[in-house]
Amino acid sequence: MNLKTVNSVLAEIEDGLNGGLSTIDVFSKSTGMTVAGVRSSPKACALFNILSERITETIKKSGLPVPDYVSQTLLRLGEDGSVMIVVVDLTDKYRMGMAVDVQKASLGVLVSVVLPDAIPRLRDALR
């Protein structure tokens, strides 16, 4: 793992979201413990790690036509949907979790620019 590159990419994500990033962590799938982050939230890492596993299991059991390679969970929270929780499977060992204020950060920039740029770079750094 190249921790320097991981931290650099996380800082670039923060810059790309123009003040809308509340927290971001890369964490272990086996333990839920953070390995790198910006304004880290260890409790959120542990709990969203469990939630991600349950969502994956639920999709498989439900029979919904969701392909196995789908590796992102996006949850909009709040009455107005102003907080976006994003959990991305990066490798077989690591996930990335983040909370974004979508009133400050553009959802289009997040989904179409920031994540597609950052995810492959994080995957390379974590191998």
TORPA-4810 file (N, C-alpha, C, O; in nm, 3 decimals):
<nodes>
NODE_1_0.084_-0.117_0.000_0.000_0.000_0.000_0.089_0.124_0.000_0.187_0.133_0.075_M
NODE_2_0.053_0.220_-0.086_0.124_0.347_-0.090_0.039_0.451_-0.018_-0.044_0.518_-0.079_N
NODE_3_0.059_0.464_0.113_-0.023_0.551_0.197_-0.008_0.698_0.159_-0.104_0.776_0.172_L
NODE_4_0.109_0.737_0.113_0.131_0.876_0.070_0.039_0.910_-0.048_-0.021_1.017_-0.050_K
NODE_5_0.028_0.821_-0.143_-0.059_0.843_-0.259_-0.205_0.843_-0.217_-0.283_0.926_-0.264_T
NODE_6_-0.244_0.752_-0.129_-0.382_0.747_-0.080_-0.419_0.881_-0.017_-0.523_0.938_-0.049_V
NODE_7_-0.335_0.932_0.072_-0.362_1.060_0.137_-0.366_1.175_0.037_-0.446_1.267_0.052_N
NODE_8_-0.281_1.171_-0.062_-0.279_1.274_-0.166_-0.410_1.274_-0.247_-0.466_1.380_-0.275_S
NODE_9_-0.458_1.156_-0.283_-0.584_1.145_-0.358_-0.701_1.193_-0.272_-0.790_1.262_-0.322_V
NODE_10_-0.702_1.157_-0.145_-0.810_1.204_-0.056_-0.810_1.356_-0.046_-0.916_1.418_-0.043_L
NODE_11_-0.692_1.417_-0.040_-0.683_1.563_-0.036_-0.736_1.624_-0.167_-0.801_1.729_-0.164_A
NODE_12_-0.708_1.559_-0.279_-0.759_1.607_-0.409_-0.911_1.596_-0.415_-0.978_1.683_-0.471_E
NODE_13_-0.966_1.490_-0.358_-1.112_1.476_-0.352_-1.170_1.593_-0.273_-1.269_1.654_-0.314_I
NODE_14_-1.109_1.623_-0.160_-1.156_1.735_-0.078_-1.154_1.865_-0.158_-1.251_1.941_-0.155_E
NODE_15_-1.046_1.890_-0.228_-1.035_2.012_-0.311_-1.141_2.015_-0.420_-1.198_2.120_-0.449_D
NODE_16_-1.166_1.900_-0.481_-1.262_1.893_-0.592_-1.406_1.914_-0.551_-1.491_1.941_-0.636_G
NODE_17_-1.435_1.902_-0.422_-1.573_1.915_-0.376_-1.603_2.053_-0.315_-1.708_2.073_-0.255_L
NODE_18_-1.510_2.146_-0.332_-1.534_2.288_-0.301_-1.598_2.313_-0.164_-1.696_2.387_-0.154_N
NODE_19_-1.543_2.253_-0.060_-1.595_2.276_0.074_-1.713_2.190_0.113_-1.769_2.207_0.221_G
NODE_20_-1.753_2.099_0.027_-1.869_2.015_0.055_-1.837_1.882_0.120_-1.928_1.810_0.161_G
NODE_21_-1.709_1.849_0.132_-1.672_1.721_0.193_-1.672_1.734_0.344_-1.599_1.816_0.400_L
NODE_22_-1.754_1.653_0.410_-1.757_1.654_0.556_-1.650_1.561_0.612_-1.577_1.598_0.705_S
NODE_23_-1.640_1.443_0.557_-1.542_1.344_0.603_-1.518_1.243_0.491_-1.605_1.218_0.408_T
NODE_24_-1.398_1.185_0.492_-1.367_1.077_0.398_-1.264_0.986_0.462_-1.170_1.033_0.526_I
NODE_25_-1.283_0.857_0.445_-1.190_0.757_0.498_-1.175_0.642_0.401_-1.268_0.607_0.329_D
NODE_26_-1.056_0.585_0.400_-1.033_0.454_0.340_-1.020_0.361_0.459_-0.942_0.386_0.551_V
NODE_27_-1.097_0.252_0.456_-1.098_0.163_0.573_-1.097_0.017_0.532_-1.132_-0.019_0.419_F
NODE_28_-1.056_-0.065_0.626_-1.044_-0.209_0.605_-1.182_-0.274_0.603_-1.267_-0.246_0.688_S
NODE_29_-1.204_-0.362_0.506_-1.329_-0.438_0.502_-1.335_-0.541_0.614_-1.444_-0.573_0.662_K
NODE_30_-1.221_-0.594_0.655_-1.222_-0.700_0.756_-1.244_-0.645_0.897_-1.303_-0.713_0.981_S
NODE_31_-1.195_-0.523_0.924_-1.206_-0.469_1.059_-1.294_-0.345_1.070_-1.342_-0.313_1.179_T
NODE_32_-1.314_-0.276_0.960_-1.387_-0.149_0.963_-1.303_-0.034_1.016_-1.356_0.074_1.040_G
NODE_33_-1.174_-0.057_1.035_-1.085_0.047_1.088_-1.024_0.129_0.976_-0.987_0.077_0.871_M
NODE_34_-1.016_0.261_1.001_-0.964_0.353_0.901_-0.812_0.337_0.884_-0.740_0.313_0.981_T
NODE_35_-0.766_0.351_0.760_-0.622_0.349_0.733_-0.574_0.485_0.685_-0.455_0.514_0.693_V
NODE_36_-0.665_0.569_0.635_-0.632_0.704_0.590_-0.761_0.784_0.584_-0.868_0.728_0.561_A
NODE_37_-0.750_0.915_0.605_-0.871_0.993_0.598_-0.849_1.142_0.613_-0.740_1.188_0.647_G
NODE_38_-0.954_1.216_0.586_-0.961_1.360_0.608_-1.080_1.382_0.701_-1.193_1.346_0.667_V
NODE_39_-1.055_1.440_0.817_-1.157_1.453_0.921_-1.221_1.315_0.946_-1.343_1.299_0.939_R
NODE_40_-1.136_1.219_0.974_-1.177_1.079_0.988_-1.289_1.060_1.089_-1.304_1.133_1.186_S
NODE_41_-1.368_0.958_1.060_-1.478_0.921_1.147_-1.473_0.769_1.171_-1.544_0.694_1.103_S
NODE_42_-1.391_0.724_1.265_-1.375_0.580_1.288_-1.506_0.507_1.316_-1.525_0.394_1.270_P
NODE_43_-1.595_0.569_1.391_-1.723_0.506_1.422_-1.805_0.485_1.296_-1.865_0.379_1.277_K
NODE_44_-1.808_0.586_1.209_-1.881_0.574_1.083_-1.821_0.465_0.996_-1.894_0.390_0.931_A
NODE_45_-1.688_0.456_0.993_-1.623_0.351_0.913_-1.669_0.213_0.957_-1.707_0.130_0.875_C
NODE_46_-1.665_0.190_1.087_-1.704_0.059_1.139_-1.850_0.027_1.107_-1.882_-0.084_1.066_A
NODE_47_-1.938_0.125_1.127_-2.081_0.101_1.106_-2.119_0.091_0.959_-2.199_0.006_0.921_L
NODE_48_-2.062_0.178_0.874_-2.094_0.170_0.732_-2.030_0.048_0.666_-2.077_0.001_0.562_F
NODE_49_-1.924_-0.003_0.724_-1.866_-0.128_0.675_-1.968_-0.242_0.694_-1.987_-0.324_0.604_N
NODE_50_-2.031_-0.247_0.811_-2.134_-0.348_0.837_-2.254_-0.327_0.745_-2.305_-0.423_0.687_I
NODE_51_-2.297_-0.202_0.731_-2.411_-0.172_0.643_-2.383_-0.213_0.499_-2.471_-0.268_0.432_L
NODE_52_-2.264_-0.187_0.451_-2.229_-0.224_0.313_-2.237_-0.374_0.292_-2.286_-0.421_0.189_S
NODE_53_-2.189_-0.450_0.390_-2.198_-0.597_0.380_-2.344_-0.641_0.376_-2.380_-0.729_0.298_E
NODE_54_-2.427_-0.580_0.458_-2.570_-0.617_0.462_-2.641_-0.579_0.332_-2.726_-0.653_0.284_R
NODE_55_-2.607_-0.464_0.277_-2.668_-0.423_0.149_-2.632_-0.524_0.040_-2.718_-0.565_-0.037_I
NODE_56_-2.506_-0.563_0.035_-2.461_-0.661_-0.065_-2.535_-0.794_-0.047_-2.582_-0.852_-0.145_T
NODE_57_-2.545_-0.840_0.075_-2.617_-0.965_0.103_-2.765_-0.953_0.065_-2.822_-1.046_0.006_E
NODE_58_-2.826_-0.841_0.097_-2.967_-0.820_0.067_-2.993_-0.820_-0.083_-3.090_-0.879_-0.129_T
NODE_59_-2.907_-0.754_-0.158_-2.922_-0.751_-0.303_-2.913_-0.893_-0.359_-2.994_-0.931_-0.444_I
NODE_60_-2.816_-0.970_-0.312_-2.802_-1.108_-0.361_-2.925_-1.192_-0.327_-2.974_-1.266_-0.412_K
NODE_61_-2.975_-1.181_-0.204_-3.091_-1.260_-0.161_-3.220_-1.215_-0.229_-3.311_-1.296_-0.249_K
NODE_62_-3.228_-1.089_-0.265_-3.352_-1.035_-0.322_-3.378_-1.082_-0.464_-3.493_-1.084_-0.510_S
NODE_63_-3.272_-1.120_-0.533_-3.290_-1.160_-0.672_-3.299_-1.043_-0.768_-3.327_-1.062_-0.886_G
NODE_64_-3.276_-0.922_-0.718_-3.277_-0.805_-0.807_-3.167_-0.818_-0.911_-3.061_-0.873_-0.883_L
NODE_65_-3.192_-0.769_-1.031_-3.093_-0.783_-1.138_-2.980_-0.681_-1.126_-2.958_-0.600_-1.217_P
NODE_66_-2.908_-0.684_-1.015_-2.795_-0.594_-0.993_-2.668_-0.675_-1.015_-2.646_-0.776_-0.947_V
NODE_67_-2.583_-0.633_-1.108_-2.461_-0.710_-1.136_-2.365_-0.712_-1.016_-2.363_-0.618_-0.936_P
NODE_68_-2.288_-0.818_-1.005_-2.193_-0.833_-0.895_-2.087_-0.725_-0.893_-2.034_-0.692_-0.787_D
NODE_69_-2.055_-0.668_-1.010_-1.947_-0.569_-1.015_-1.989_-0.432_-0.965_-1.905_-0.343_-0.953_Y
NODE_70_-2.117_-0.411_-0.936_-2.160_-0.283_-0.882_-2.097_-0.268_-0.744_-2.121_-0.349_-0.654_V
NODE_71_-2.016_-0.165_-0.729_-1.937_-0.156_-0.606_-1.953_-0.021_-0.535_-1.865_0.021_-0.461_S
NODE_72_-2.066_0.046_-0.558_-2.087_0.174_-0.493_-2.225_0.178_-0.429_-2.323_0.128_-0.484_Q
NODE_73_-2.231_0.238_-0.313_-2.358_0.262_-0.245_-2.369_0.413_-0.225_-2.280_0.474_-0.166_T
NODE_74_-2.477_0.471_-0.273_-2.501_0.613_-0.256_-2.631_0.629_-0.179_-2.736_0.581_-0.223_L
NODE_75_-2.626_0.696_-0.065_-2.744_0.717_0.018_-2.765_0.866_0.036_-2.674_0.937_0.078_L
NODE_76_-2.885_0.914_0.006_-2.918_1.055_0.032_-2.991_1.062_0.164_-3.089_0.990_0.185_R
NODE_77_-2.944_1.148_0.252_-3.001_1.158_0.386_-3.058_1.297_0.410_-3.019_1.395_0.345_L
NODE_78_-3.150_1.304_0.501_-3.212_1.431_0.536_-3.340_1.451_0.458_-3.359_1.394_0.351_G
NODE_79_-3.426_1.531_0.513_-3.555_1.557_0.451_-3.539_1.612_0.309_-3.618_1.581_0.220_E
NODE_80_-3.438_1.693_0.290_-3.414_1.752_0.159_-3.303_1.681_0.082_-3.264_1.726_-0.026_D
NODE_81_-3.253_1.571_0.135_-3.148_1.496_0.067_-3.017_1.571_0.058_-2.941_1.552_-0.037_G
NODE_82_-2.989_1.655_0.157_-2.872_1.742_0.148_-2.739_1.675_0.185_-2.632_1.731_0.161_S
NODE_83_-2.746_1.556_0.242_-2.623_1.484_0.276_-2.618_1.356_0.193_-2.714_1.279_0.189_V
NODE_84_-2.506_1.335_0.128_-2.485_1.214_0.048_-2.377_1.131_0.118_-2.267_1.179_0.145_M
NODE_85_-2.411_1.006_0.146_-2.314_0.909_0.197_-2.273_0.822_0.079_-2.358_0.767_0.009_I
NODE_86_-2.144_0.811_0.057_-2.091_0.732_-0.054_-1.999_0.627_0.004_-1.907_0.659_0.080_V
NODE_87_-2.022_0.501_-0.032_-1.933_0.392_0.009_-1.894_0.318_-0.118_-1.980_0.274_-0.195_V
NODE_88_-1.763_0.304_-0.141_-1.712_0.243_-0.263_-1.618_0.129_-0.225_-1.525_0.148_-0.146_V
NODE_89_-1.641_0.011_-0.281_-1.545_-0.099_-0.267_-1.426_-0.067_-0.357_-1.441_-0.056_-0.479_D
NODE_90_-1.309_-0.053_-0.297_-1.190_-0.020_-0.375_-1.113_-0.145_-0.417_-1.073_-0.158_-0.532_L
NODE_91_-1.094_-0.235_-0.322_-1.024_-0.361_-0.350_-1.094_-0.470_-0.269_-1.197_-0.444_-0.205_T
NODE_92_-1.039_-0.589_-0.271_-1.097_-0.695_-0.189_-1.072_-0.671_-0.040_-1.132_-0.738_0.044_D
NODE_93_-0.984_-0.577_-0.005_-0.951_-0.550_0.135_-0.998_-0.414_0.186_-1.009_-0.394_0.308_K
NODE_94_-1.027_-0.319_0.095_-1.053_-0.182_0.139_-1.178_-0.121_0.075_-1.215_-0.153_-0.038_Y
NODE_95_-1.239_-0.031_0.152_-1.352_0.051_0.106_-1.317_0.198_0.132_-1.231_0.230_0.213_R
NODE_96_-1.387_0.284_0.060_-1.380_0.427_0.088_-1.519_0.472_0.127_-1.617_0.435_0.062_M
NODE_97_-1.528_0.553_0.231_-1.656_0.608_0.272_-1.644_0.758_0.287_-1.542_0.809_0.333_G
NODE_98_-1.748_0.829_0.246_-1.744_0.974_0.257_-1.883_1.030_0.280_-1.983_0.971_0.240_M
NODE_99_-1.886_1.146_0.346_-2.010_1.221_0.365_-1.992_1.355_0.296_-1.892_1.424_0.317_A
NODE_100_-2.090_1.391_0.213_-2.081_1.512_0.131_-2.205_1.597_0.151_-2.318_1.546_0.148_V
NODE_101_-2.185_1.725_0.170_-2.295_1.822_0.174_-2.323_1.862_0.030_-2.247_1.939_-0.028_D
NODE_102_-2.432_1.811_-0.027_-2.460_1.836_-0.168_-2.515_1.975_-0.194_-2.540_2.011_-0.309_V
NODE_103_-2.535_2.053_-0.090_-2.571_2.193_-0.111_-2.446_2.277_-0.138_-2.454_2.385_-0.195_Q
NODE_104_-2.329_2.225_-0.097_-2.203_2.293_-0.123_-2.128_2.230_-0.241_-2.064_2.301_-0.318_K
NODE_105_-2.136_2.100_-0.253_-2.064_2.028_-0.358_-2.163_1.982_-0.464_-2.272_1.935_-0.432_A
NODE_106_-2.127_1.997_-0.588_-2.212_1.955_-0.698_-2.217_1.803_-0.707_-2.113_1.737_-0.714_S
NODE_107_-2.338_1.748_-0.707_-2.354_1.603_-0.720_-2.300_1.555_-0.855_-2.240_1.448_-0.864_L
NODE_108_-2.321_1.634_-0.958_-2.268_1.600_-1.091_-2.117_1.592_-1.092_-2.060_1.501_-1.152_G
NODE_109_-2.050_1.686_-1.026_-1.904_1.685_-1.018_-1.858_1.563_-0.939_-1.761_1.498_-0.976_V
NODE_110_-1.927_1.533_-0.830_-1.891_1.416_-0.748_-1.897_1.288_-0.829_-1.802_1.210_-0.833_L
NODE_111_-2.011_1.266_-0.895_-2.035_1.139_-0.964_-1.964_1.131_-1.099_-1.921_1.022_-1.139_V
NODE_112_-1.951_1.241_-1.169_-1.897_1.238_-1.306_-1.750_1.277_-1.317_-1.686_1.245_-1.417_S
NODE_113_-1.697_1.346_-1.216_-1.559_1.393_-1.226_-1.472_1.338_-1.113_-1.373_1.270_-1.138_V
NODE_114_-1.510_1.368_-0.990_-1.424_1.336_-0.875_-1.408_1.185_-0.855_-1.296_1.135_-0.849_V
NODE_115_-1.520_1.113_-0.845_-1.510_0.968_-0.820_-1.444_0.893_-0.936_-1.356_0.810_-0.910_L
NODE_116_-1.482_0.918_-1.062_-1.415_0.844_-1.171_-1.264_0.870_-1.179_-1.189_0.784_-1.224_P
NODE_117_-1.220_0.988_-1.137_-1.077_1.017_-1.136_-1.008_0.950_-1.017_-0.900_0.892_-1.032_D
NODE_118_-1.069_0.957_-0.900_-1.005_0.911_-0.777_-1.004_0.761_-0.759_-0.904_0.705_-0.713_A
NODE_119_-1.112_0.694_-0.794_-1.125_0.550_-0.764_-1.013_0.467_-0.826_-0.952_0.388_-0.754_I
NODE_120_-0.983_0.480_-0.956_-0.873_0.398_-1.010_-0.738_0.429_-0.946_-0.656_0.338_-0.927_P
NODE_121_-0.715_0.553_-0.912_-0.588_0.591_-0.849_-0.578_0.534_-0.707_-0.471_0.489_-0.666_R
NODE_122_-0.688_0.535_-0.634_-0.687_0.474_-0.501_-0.666_0.323_-0.512_-0.590_0.265_-0.434_L
NODE_123_-0.733_0.261_-0.607_-0.716_0.116_-0.624_-0.571_0.080_-0.653_-0.517_-0.016_-0.597_R
NODE_124_-0.507_0.158_-0.739_-0.364_0.133_-0.769_-0.277_0.151_-0.645_-0.186_0.072_-0.621_D
NODE_125_-0.306_0.255_-0.566_-0.225_0.283_-0.447_-0.244_0.178_-0.338_-0.155_0.157_-0.257_A
NODE_126_-0.358_0.112_-0.336_-0.387_0.013_-0.233_-0.341_-0.128_-0.268_-0.349_-0.217_-0.184_L
NODE_127_-0.296_-0.150_-0.386_-0.251_-0.285_-0.426_-0.111_-0.314_-0.377_-0.058_-0.423_-0.403_R
</nodes>
